[in-house]
């Protein structure tokens, strides 16, 4: 039973609350979750390039200006996977070096 004189530093409840506070404070990302939820809807796609050369920084900068968030570059495919806002698909697809855009296949769990 607790009393007004409970020492929170040594009680089980105090230690549990302190631990929870530490976990919560270190587990929160620096960017606000609210800011992330207001971003335009984006889906992950493969962006393939016509010239079959490595993707260079100016091209990545141009894609980022359109709201594209690159995830992975495949040297073998000469493509990148990236999140593209739905309202920017046409703009990205009309870039001179872009050959095609394909939605990244999602894996589905195997059920018995």
C-alpha positions as CSV (number, residue, x, y, z in Angstrom):
1,X,0.0,0.0,0.0
2,X,1.3,3.4,-0.9
3,X,1.3,6.5,1.2
4,X,2.1,10.1,0.6
5,X,5.7,9.4,1.7
6,X,6.4,6.7,-0.9
7,X,9.9,6.9,-2.3
8,X,9.4,6.7,-6.1
9,X,13.1,5.9,-6.7
10,X,12.9,2.6,-4.9
11,X,9.3,1.4,-5.3
12,X,8.5,-1.1,-8.0
13,X,5.9,1.3,-9.5
14,X,8.4,4.1,-9.6
15,X,11.0,2.0,-11.3
16,X,8.5,0.7,-13.8
17,X,7.3,4.2,-14.6
18,X,10.9,5.4,-15.0
19,X,11.7,2.5,-17.3
20,X,8.6,3.2,-19.4
21,X,9.5,6.9,-19.7
22,X,13.0,6.0,-20.8
23,X,11.9,3.5,-23.5
24,X,9.3,6.0,-24.8
25,X,11.7,8.9,-25.0
26,X,14.3,7.0,-26.9
27,X,11.9,5.1,-29.1
28,X,10.2,8.2,-30.6
29,X,11.5,9.3,-34.0
30,X,12.8,12.8,-34.3
31,X,10.3,13.7,-37.0
32,X,6.7,14.1,-35.9
33,X,4.4,11.3,-36.7
34,X,1.7,13.9,-37.6
35,X,4.0,15.4,-40.2
36,X,4.5,12.0,-41.8
37,X,0.8,11.3,-42.0
38,X,0.1,14.5,-43.9
39,X,2.5,13.6,-46.7
40,X,0.8,12.7,-50.1
41,X,0.0,9.0,-50.5
42,X,3.0,7.2,-52.0
43,X,3.4,3.7,-53.3
44,X,6.7,1.9,-53.9
45,X,7.7,1.5,-57.6
46,X,10.7,0.4,-59.7
47,X,11.9,3.2,-62.0
48,X,13.8,1.8,-65.0
49,X,16.0,4.0,-67.2
50,X,16.3,4.0,-71.0
51,X,20.0,4.6,-71.3
52,X,21.0,1.7,-69.0
53,X,23.7,3.8,-67.2
54,X,24.1,4.1,-63.5
55,X,21.8,6.6,-61.9
56,X,23.7,9.8,-61.2
57,X,23.2,12.4,-58.5
58,X,21.6,15.1,-60.7
59,X,18.9,12.6,-61.7
60,X,18.3,11.6,-58.1
61,X,18.0,15.3,-57.2
62,X,15.5,15.9,-60.0
63,X,13.4,12.9,-58.7
64,X,13.5,14.2,-55.2
65,X,12.2,17.6,-56.3
66,X,9.2,15.7,-57.6
67,X,8.6,14.1,-54.2
68,X,10.2,10.8,-55.0
69,X,11.9,9.0,-52.1
70,X,14.5,6.6,-53.4
71,X,15.0,3.4,-51.5
72,X,17.4,1.1,-53.4
73,X,19.5,1.3,-56.5
74,X,20.0,-1.8,-58.6
75,X,23.1,-1.6,-60.8
76,X,22.1,-4.9,-62.5
77,X,18.6,-3.7,-63.4
78,X,19.7,-0.1,-64.0
79,X,16.8,1.0,-61.9
80,X,15.8,2.3,-58.5
81,X,13.0,1.4,-56.2
82,X,11.3,4.5,-54.7
83,X,8.2,5.8,-53.1
84,X,6.4,8.0,-55.6
85,X,3.4,10.1,-54.7
86,X,0.4,9.1,-56.8
87,X,0.0,12.6,-58.2
88,X,3.6,12.6,-59.5
89,X,3.5,9.3,-61.5
90,X,3.0,11.0,-64.8
91,X,5.7,13.6,-64.2
92,X,8.3,11.0,-63.2
93,X,7.3,8.8,-66.2
94,X,7.7,11.7,-68.6
95,X,11.3,12.3,-67.7
96,X,13.6,11.8,-70.7
97,X,15.7,9.1,-69.2
98,X,12.8,7.1,-67.7
99,X,11.9,3.9,-69.7
100,X,9.1,2.6,-67.5
101,X,7.7,2.5,-64.0
102,X,6.5,-0.7,-62.4
103,X,4.9,-1.2,-59.0
104,X,7.0,-3.2,-56.6
105,X,5.5,-6.6,-56.0
106,X,4.4,-7.2,-52.5
107,X,4.9,-10.5,-50.8
108,X,1.9,-12.3,-49.4
109,X,2.0,-14.6,-46.4
110,X,1.7,-18.3,-47.1
111,X,-1.3,-19.8,-45.4
112,X,-2.1,-23.5,-44.9
